[in-house]
Protein backbone atom coordinates (compact mmCIF):
# COMPACT_ATOMS: atom_id res chain seq x y z
CA UNK A 1 0.00 0.00 0.00
CA UNK A 2 2.78 2.43 0.92
CA UNK A 3 4.75 1.48 -2.19
CA UNK A 4 1.73 2.25 -4.39
CA UNK A 5 1.29 5.67 -2.80
CA UNK A 6 5.00 6.39 -3.21
CA UNK A 7 4.84 5.46 -6.90
CA UNK A 8 1.77 7.65 -7.44
CA UNK A 9 3.60 10.59 -5.86
CA UNK A 10 6.69 9.98 -7.99
CA UNK A 11 4.58 9.80 -11.15
CA UNK A 12 2.90 13.09 -10.31
CA UNK A 13 6.25 14.71 -9.51
CA UNK A 14 7.77 13.57 -12.81
CA UNK A 15 4.76 14.90 -14.72
CA UNK A 16 4.99 18.23 -12.90
CA UNK A 17 8.72 18.49 -13.60
CA UNK A 18 8.05 17.75 -17.25
CA UNK A 19 5.32 20.40 -17.51
CA UNK A 20 7.54 23.03 -15.88
CA UNK A 21 10.44 22.27 -18.21
CA UNK A 22 8.22 22.49 -21.29
CA UNK A 23 6.81 25.81 -20.06
CA UNK A 24 10.31 27.18 -19.44
CA UNK A 25 11.42 26.02 -22.90
CA UNK A 26 8.42 27.77 -24.42
CA UNK A 27 9.29 31.00 -22.61
CA UNK A 28 12.87 30.78 -23.89
CA UNK A 29 11.66 30.16 -27.42
CA UNK A 30 9.05 32.95 -27.40
CA UNK A 31 11.55 35.33 -25.86
CA UNK A 32 13.92 34.46 -28.66
CA UNK A 33 11.26 35.06 -31.30
CA UNK A 34 10.13 38.37 -29.79
CA UNK A 35 13.51 39.99 -29.01
CA UNK A 36 15.93 37.69 -30.80
CA UNK A 37 17.09 40.28 -33.27
CA UNK A 38 18.86 42.23 -30.51
CA UNK A 39 20.99 39.26 -29.44
CA UNK A 40 24.36 38.08 -30.68
CA UNK A 41 24.76 34.78 -32.50
CA UNK A 42 26.24 33.10 -29.41
CA UNK A 43 23.31 34.21 -27.26
CA UNK A 44 20.81 32.90 -29.80
CA UNK A 45 22.51 29.53 -29.93
CA UNK A 46 22.67 29.35 -26.14
CA UNK A 47 18.96 30.04 -25.79
CA UNK A 48 18.05 27.51 -28.48
CA UNK A 49 20.28 24.83 -26.99
CA UNK A 50 18.82 25.47 -23.54
CA UNK A 51 15.30 25.28 -24.90
CA UNK A 52 15.98 21.98 -26.68
CA UNK A 53 17.74 20.59 -23.63
CA UNK A 54 14.74 21.40 -21.44
CA UNK A 55 12.44 19.66 -23.90
CA UNK A 56 14.71 16.59 -23.99
CA UNK A 57 14.82 16.39 -20.19
CA UNK A 58 11.03 16.82 -20.05
CA UNK A 59 10.72 13.89 -22.46
CA UNK A 60 12.95 11.78 -20.23
CA UNK A 61 10.83 12.64 -17.18
CA UNK A 62 7.70 11.59 -19.09
CA UNK A 63 9.35 8.29 -20.03
CA UNK A 64 10.21 7.63 -16.38
CA UNK A 65 6.63 8.46 -15.39
CA UNK A 66 5.31 5.99 -17.98
CA UNK A 67 7.69 3.31 -16.71
CA UNK A 68 6.51 3.92 -13.15
CA UNK A 69 2.85 3.83 -14.25
CA UNK A 70 3.43 0.41 -15.78
CA UNK A 71 5.11 -0.73 -12.57
CA UNK A 72 2.14 0.58 -10.57
CA UNK A 73 -0.28 -1.29 -12.81
CA UNK A 74 1.70 -4.51 -12.27
CA UNK A 75 1.62 -4.01 -8.49
CA UNK A 76 -2.14 -3.37 -8.48
CA UNK A 77 -2.85 -6.59 -10.41
N, CA, C and O atoms as a MOPAC input file, in Angstrom:
PM7 MOZYME 1SCF
protein

 N      0.82500 1    -1.19200 1     0.00000 1
 C      0.00000 1     0.00000 1     0.00000 1
 C      0.87000 1     1.25700 1     0.00000 1
 O      0.61300 1     2.19900 1    -0.74900 1
 N      1.90700 1     1.26000 1     0.85200 1
 C      2.78200 1     2.42500 1     0.92400 1
 C      3.59900 1     2.58000 1    -0.36100 1
 O      3.86800 1     3.69400 1    -0.81000 1
 N      3.98700 1     1.44100 1    -0.94400 1
 C      4.74900 1     1.48400 1    -2.19200 1
 C      3.90500 1     2.06800 1    -3.32700 1
 O      4.41400 1     2.81900 1    -4.16000 1
 N      2.62000 1     1.72200 1    -3.35800 1
 C      1.73400 1     2.25100 1    -4.38700 1
 C      1.59700 1     3.76800 1    -4.25400 1
 O      1.64900 1     4.49400 1    -5.24600 1
 N      1.42200 1     4.23300 1    -3.02800 1
 C      1.29400 1     5.67100 1    -2.80000 1
 C      2.57900 1     6.39700 1    -3.18300 1
 O      2.53800 1     7.47800 1    -3.77100 1
 N      3.71400 1     5.80100 1    -2.84900 1
 C      5.00300 1     6.38900 1    -3.20700 1
 C      5.15700 1     6.48300 1    -4.72200 1
 O      5.62900 1     7.49800 1    -5.23500 1
 N      4.76200 1     5.43800 1    -5.43800 1
 C      4.84300 1     5.45500 1    -6.89800 1
 C      3.90700 1     6.50400 1    -7.49200 1
 O      4.27500 1     7.19600 1    -8.44100 1
 N      2.70600 1     6.62500 1    -6.94400 1
 C      1.77000 1     7.65200 1    -7.43900 1
 C      2.35700 1     9.05400 1    -7.26100 1
 O      2.24300 1     9.90100 1    -8.14700 1
 N      2.98300 1     9.28600 1    -6.11200 1
 C      3.59700 1    10.59300 1    -5.85800 1
 C      4.76200 1    10.85500 1    -6.80900 1
 O      4.91900 1    11.96700 1    -7.31400 1
 N      5.57200 1     9.83500 1    -7.05100 1
 C      6.68900 1     9.98100 1    -7.98800 1
 C      6.18600 1    10.28900 1    -9.39600 1
 O      6.73300 1    11.15000 1   -10.08500 1
 N      5.14100 1     9.57800 1    -9.81500 1
 C      4.57900 1     9.79800 1   -11.14900 1
 C      4.09800 1    11.23200 1   -11.27700 1
 O      4.36500 1    11.89400 1   -12.28000 1
 N      3.39100 1    11.71500 1   -10.26500 1
 C      2.89900 1    13.08600 1   -10.31300 1
 C      4.04900 1    14.08900 1   -10.32300 1
 O      3.99700 1    15.08800 1   -11.04000 1
 N      5.08400 1    13.82400 1    -9.53100 1
 C      6.24700 1    14.71100 1    -9.51000 1
 C      6.92600 1    14.76500 1   -10.87600 1
 O      7.26600 1    15.84300 1   -11.36300 1
 N      7.12400 1    13.59500 1   -11.49300 1
 C      7.76800 1    13.57100 1   -12.80900 1
 C      6.93600 1    14.31900 1   -13.85100 1
 O      7.48700 1    15.02000 1   -14.70000 1
 N      5.61700 1    14.16900 1   -13.78700 1
 C      4.76000 1    14.89600 1   -14.71700 1
 C      4.84600 1    16.40100 1   -14.47800 1
 O      4.89100 1    17.18400 1   -15.42600 1
 N      4.86900 1    16.80100 1   -13.20800 1
 C      4.98600 1    18.22700 1   -12.89500 1
 C      6.32100 1    18.79200 1   -13.36800 1
 O      6.36800 1    19.88100 1   -13.93900 1
 N      7.41000 1    18.05300 1   -13.13400 1
 C      8.72400 1    18.49500 1   -13.60400 1
 C      8.71100 1    18.66200 1   -15.11700 1
 O      9.23500 1    19.64200 1   -15.64600 1
 N      8.11400 1    17.70700 1   -15.80100 1
 C      8.04900 1    17.75200 1   -17.25200 1
 C      7.27000 1    18.97700 1   -17.73400 1
 O      7.70800 1    19.67100 1   -18.65200 1
 N      6.13000 1    19.23900 1   -17.12100 1
 C      5.32000 1    20.40000 1   -17.51200 1
 C      6.07900 1    21.70500 1   -17.29100 1
 O      6.02700 1    22.60300 1   -18.13100 1
 N      6.77400 1    21.81200 1   -16.17700 1
 C      7.53600 1    23.02700 1   -15.87500 1
 C      8.65700 1    23.22800 1   -16.88900 1
 O      8.88500 1    24.34800 1   -17.34800 1
 N      9.35600 1    22.15600 1   -17.24000 1
 C     10.43700 1    22.26800 1   -18.20800 1
 C      9.92700 1    22.65800 1   -19.59700 1
 O     10.56800 1    23.44200 1   -20.29800 1
 N      8.78900 1    22.11900 1   -19.99000 1
 C      8.22500 1    22.48900 1   -21.28700 1
 C      7.79800 1    23.95600 1   -21.27300 1
 O      8.00200 1    24.67200 1   -22.25400 1
 N      7.21000 1    24.40200 1   -20.17200 1
 C      6.81200 1    25.81100 1   -20.06500 1
 C      8.03500 1    26.72700 1   -20.12300 1
 O      8.01400 1    27.75100 1   -20.80600 1
 N      9.08600 1    26.36200 1   -19.41700 1
 C     10.30900 1    27.17900 1   -19.44200 1
 C     10.90900 1    27.20800 1   -20.85000 1
 O     11.36800 1    28.25400 1   -21.31000 1
 N     10.90600 1    26.06800 1   -21.52800 1
 C     11.42300 1    26.02000 1   -22.89800 1
 C     10.58600 1    26.90700 1   -23.81600 1
 O     11.12300 1    27.57500 1   -24.70000 1
 N      9.29000 1    26.91300 1   -23.60800 1
 C      8.42400 1    27.76800 1   -24.42500 1
 C      8.72100 1    29.24300 1   -24.16700 1
 O      8.74500 1    30.04000 1   -25.10400 1
 N      8.94600 1    29.61000 1   -22.91600 1
 C      9.28800 1    30.99700 1   -22.60800 1
 C     10.61100 1    31.39300 1   -23.26300 1
 O     10.73400 1    32.49200 1   -23.80400 1
 N     11.59800 1    30.50100 1   -23.21300 1
 C     12.86800 1    30.78300 1   -23.88500 1
 C     12.65100 1    30.99500 1   -25.38000 1
 O     13.16800 1    31.94300 1   -25.97200 1
 N     11.87500 1    30.09100 1   -25.97700 1
 C     11.65800 1    30.16200 1   -27.42200 1
 C     10.90300 1    31.43200 1   -27.80100 1
 O     11.29500 1    32.13100 1   -28.73500 1
 N      9.81600 1    31.73700 1   -27.07900 1
 C      9.05000 1    32.94600 1   -27.40200 1
 C      9.85700 1    34.20900 1   -27.13400 1
 O      9.73300 1    35.19100 1   -27.86700 1
 N     10.67300 1    34.19200 1   -26.10000 1
 C     11.55200 1    35.32600 1   -25.85900 1
 C     12.54400 1    35.50500 1   -26.99000 1
 O     12.88900 1    36.62800 1   -27.35900 1
 N     12.99000 1    34.40900 1   -27.52700 1
 C     13.91600 1    34.45900 1   -28.66300 1
 C     13.22800 1    35.02300 1   -29.90500 1
 O     13.80600 1    35.83000 1   -30.63200 1
 N     12.00600 1    34.59600 1   -30.13600 1
 C     11.25700 1    35.05800 1   -31.30200 1
 C     10.94000 1    36.55100 1   -31.17700 1
 O     11.04500 1    37.29600 1   -32.15100 1
 N     10.55200 1    36.98300 1   -29.97300 1
 C     10.13200 1    38.37100 1   -29.79000 1
 C     11.28900 1    39.36700 1   -29.79500 1
 O     11.18200 1    40.43000 1   -30.40700 1
 N     12.38900 1    39.04100 1   -29.12400 1
 C     13.50600 1    39.99100 1   -29.01300 1
 C     14.82000 1    39.38600 1   -29.49800 1
 O     15.89600 1    39.83800 1   -29.10600 1
 N     14.73600 1    38.37900 1   -30.33900 1
 C     15.92900 1    37.69000 1   -30.79700 1
 C     16.82600 1    38.51100 1   -31.70100 1
 O     18.02000 1    38.23300 1   -31.80900 1
 N     16.27800 1    39.49900 1   -32.33800 1
 C     17.09400 1    40.28500 1   -33.27100 1
 C     18.12700 1    41.14800 1   -32.55700 1
 O     19.10700 1    41.57400 1   -33.16800 1
 N     17.91700 1    41.40800 1   -31.27500 1
 C     18.85800 1    42.23400 1   -30.51000 1
 C     20.02800 1    41.43100 1   -29.93800 1
 O     20.95800 1    42.01100 1   -29.37900 1
 N     19.99000 1    40.11900 1   -30.07200 1
 C     20.98800 1    39.25800 1   -29.43900 1
 C     22.09300 1    38.87100 1   -30.42000 1
 O     21.90600 1    38.87100 1   -31.63600 1
 N     23.24700 1    38.54400 1   -29.84700 1
 C     24.35500 1    38.07900 1   -30.68100 1
 C     24.11300 1    36.62500 1   -31.09300 1
 O     23.21800 1    35.96200 1   -30.57000 1
 N     24.90300 1    36.15400 1   -32.01300 1
 C     24.75800 1    34.77600 1   -32.50100 1
 C     24.97900 1    33.76700 1   -31.37400 1
 O     24.25900 1    32.77300 1   -31.28600 1
 N     25.95200 1    34.01100 1   -30.52700 1
 C     26.23700 1    33.10100 1   -29.41300 1
 C     25.06900 1    33.05000 1   -28.43600 1
 O     24.73300 1    31.97800 1   -27.93300 1
 N     24.44900 1    34.18500 1   -28.16300 1
 C     23.30700 1    34.21400 1   -27.25800 1
 C     22.11200 1    33.47200 1   -27.85100 1
 O     21.39000 1    32.77800 1   -27.13500 1
 N     21.90700 1    33.61500 1   -29.14400 1
 C     20.80800 1    32.90100 1   -29.80300 1
 C     21.00800 1    31.39000 1   -29.72300 1
 O     20.07600 1    30.64300 1   -29.42500 1
 N     22.21700 1    30.96000 1   -29.99000 1
 C     22.51500 1    29.52600 1   -29.93000 1
 C     22.34800 1    29.00400 1   -28.51000 1
 O     21.80700 1    27.91700 1   -28.30900 1
 N     22.80500 1    29.76100 1   -27.53000 1
 C     22.67400 1    29.34500 1   -26.13700 1
 C     21.21200 1    29.19500 1   -25.73700 1
 O     20.85300 1    28.22500 1   -25.06900 1
 N     20.38100 1    30.11900 1   -26.12600 1
 C     18.95600 1    30.04300 1   -25.78700 1
 C     18.29300 1    28.86600 1   -26.49400 1
 O     17.48600 1    28.16000 1   -25.89000 1
 N     18.62000 1    28.64900 1   -27.75500 1
 C     18.05100 1    27.51300 1   -28.47800 1
 C     18.49700 1    26.17900 1   -27.88300 1
 O     17.68600 1    25.26900 1   -27.70700 1
 N     19.77100 1    26.07100 1   -27.57800 1
 C     20.28100 1    24.82600 1   -26.98600 1
 C     19.61600 1    24.57400 1   -25.63400 1
 O     19.23600 1    23.44400 1   -25.32500 1
 N     19.47900 1    25.61700 1   -24.83900 1
 C     18.82500 1    25.47500 1   -23.53900 1
 C     17.37300 1    25.04500 1   -23.71000 1
 O     16.88700 1    24.17900 1   -22.98300 1
 N     16.69800 1    25.63700 1   -24.65100 1
 C     15.29900 1    25.27900 1   -24.90400 1
 C     15.18000 1    23.81200 1   -25.31600 1
 O     14.33400 1    23.08700 1   -24.79200 1
 N     16.01800 1    23.37600 1   -26.24400 1
 C     15.97800 1    21.98200 1   -26.68400 1
 C     16.38800 1    21.02100 1   -25.57000 1
 O     15.84300 1    19.92200 1   -25.46500 1
 N     17.33200 1    21.42400 1   -24.75100 1
 C     17.74400 1    20.58800 1   -23.62700 1
 C     16.60800 1    20.41500 1   -22.63000 1
 O     16.38800 1    19.31300 1   -22.12700 1
 N     15.88400 1    21.49100 1   -22.34000 1
 C     14.74300 1    21.39800 1   -21.43900 1
 C     13.67900 1    20.46200 1   -21.99800 1
 O     13.09000 1    19.67600 1   -21.25500 1
 N     13.43300 1    20.54000 1   -23.29200 1
 C     12.44000 1    19.65700 1   -23.90400 1
 C     12.89800 1    18.19800 1   -23.83500 1
 O     12.09100 1    17.30400 1   -23.58100 1
 N     14.18200 1    17.96200 1   -24.06000 1
 C     14.70900 1    16.59100 1   -23.98700 1
 C     14.60400 1    16.03400 1   -22.57200 1
 O     14.23300 1    14.87400 1   -22.39100 1
 N     14.92200 1    16.83800 1   -21.57900 1
 C     14.82100 1    16.38700 1   -20.19100 1
 C     13.36200 1    16.15200 1   -19.81700 1
 O     13.05100 1    15.20600 1   -19.09400 1
 N     12.46400 1    17.00900 1   -20.30700 1
 C     11.03400 1    16.82100 1   -20.05400 1
 C     10.56400 1    15.48800 1   -20.65000 1
 O      9.76900 1    14.77300 1   -20.04000 1
 N     11.05900 1    15.16800 1   -21.83600 1
 C     10.72100 1    13.89100 1   -22.46300 1
 C     11.21300 1    12.72400 1   -21.60900 1
 O     10.50000 1    11.73500 1   -21.43700 1
 N     12.41900 1    12.83500 1   -21.08100 1
 C     12.94900 1    11.77500 1   -20.22700 1
 C     12.11600 1    11.61300 1   -18.96000 1
 O     11.85900 1    10.48900 1   -18.52900 1
 N     11.69300 1    12.72200 1   -18.36400 1
 C     10.83300 1    12.64500 1   -17.18300 1
 C      9.51500 1    11.95500 1   -17.51600 1
 O      9.01400 1    11.16000 1   -16.72200 1
 N      8.95100 1    12.25500 1   -18.68600 1
 C      7.70400 1    11.59100 1   -19.09300 1
 C      7.93100 1    10.09300 1   -19.28500 1
 O      7.07400 1     9.28800 1   -18.92200 1
 N      9.05800 1     9.71800 1   -19.84100 1
 C      9.34900 1     8.28800 1   -20.03300 1
 C      9.47200 1     7.57400 1   -18.69200 1
 O      8.99400 1     6.45000 1   -18.54200 1
 N     10.10800 1     8.21600 1   -17.71900 1
 C     10.21400 1     7.62800 1   -16.38100 1
 C      8.83800 1     7.50800 1   -15.75100 1
 O      8.54600 1     6.50700 1   -15.09600 1
 N      7.99100 1     8.50700 1   -15.93500 1
 C      6.63100 1     8.45700 1   -15.38900 1
 C      5.84700 1     7.30900 1   -16.01400 1
 O      5.10700 1     6.61500 1   -15.31700 1
 N      6.00100 1     7.10000 1   -17.31500 1
 C      5.31200 1     5.99400 1   -17.98000 1
 C      5.81700 1     4.65700 1   -17.45100 1
 O      5.03000 1     3.73800 1   -17.22200 1
 N      7.12500 1     4.54900 1   -17.25900 1
 C      7.69100 1     3.31400 1   -16.71400 1
 C      7.13300 1     3.03600 1   -15.31800 1
 O      6.79000 1     1.89900 1   -14.99500 1
 N      7.04400 1     4.08300 1   -14.49400 1
 C      6.50900 1     3.91900 1   -13.14700 1
 C      5.01300 1     3.60700 1   -13.16900 1
 O      4.52400 1     2.87100 1   -12.31200 1
 N      4.28300 1     4.15900 1   -14.14200 1
 C      2.85500 1     3.83400 1   -14.25500 1
 C      2.66500 1     2.36200 1   -14.58500 1
 O      1.76300 1     1.71100 1   -14.05900 1
 N      3.51400 1     1.84400 1   -15.45300 1
 C      3.43300 1     0.40800 1   -15.77900 1
 C      3.76000 1    -0.43900 1   -14.55400 1
 O      3.12100 1    -1.46200 1   -14.30800 1
 N      4.75800 1    -0.00600 1   -13.79100 1
 C      5.11400 1    -0.72500 1   -12.57000 1
 C      3.95800 1    -0.69700 1   -11.57900 1
 O      3.68000 1    -1.70000 1   -10.92100 1
 N      3.28500 1     0.44200 1   -11.46800 1
 C      2.14300 1     0.58100 1   -10.56700 1
 C      1.00200 1    -0.32500 1   -11.00500 1
 O      0.34600 1    -0.94600 1   -10.16800 1
 N      0.76400 1    -0.40500 1   -12.29300 1
 C     -0.28400 1    -1.29300 1   -12.80600 1
 C      0.03400 1    -2.74900 1   -12.49700 1
 O     -0.86800 1    -3.52000 1   -12.17100 1
 N      1.29500 1    -3.13400 1   -12.59400 1
 C      1.69600 1    -4.50600 1   -12.27000 1
 C      1.50000 1    -4.79700 1   -10.78500 1
 O      1.10000 1    -5.90100 1   -10.41700 1
 N      1.77800 1    -3.81800 1    -9.93700 1
 C      1.61600 1    -4.00800 1    -8.48800 1
 C      0.14100 1    -4.14000 1    -8.13800 1
 O     -0.22400 1    -4.94400 1    -7.28000 1
 N     -0.71300 1    -3.35200 1    -8.79800 1
 C     -2.13600 1    -3.37100 1    -8.48100 1
 C     -2.83000 1    -4.62600 1    -8.96500 1
 O     -3.91600 1    -4.94500 1    -8.48100 1
 N     -2.23800 1    -5.35300 1    -9.90600 1
 C     -2.85400 1    -6.59400 1   -10.40800 1
 C     -2.78100 1    -7.70400 1    -9.42900 1
 O     -3.25500 1    -8.80500 1    -9.70800 1

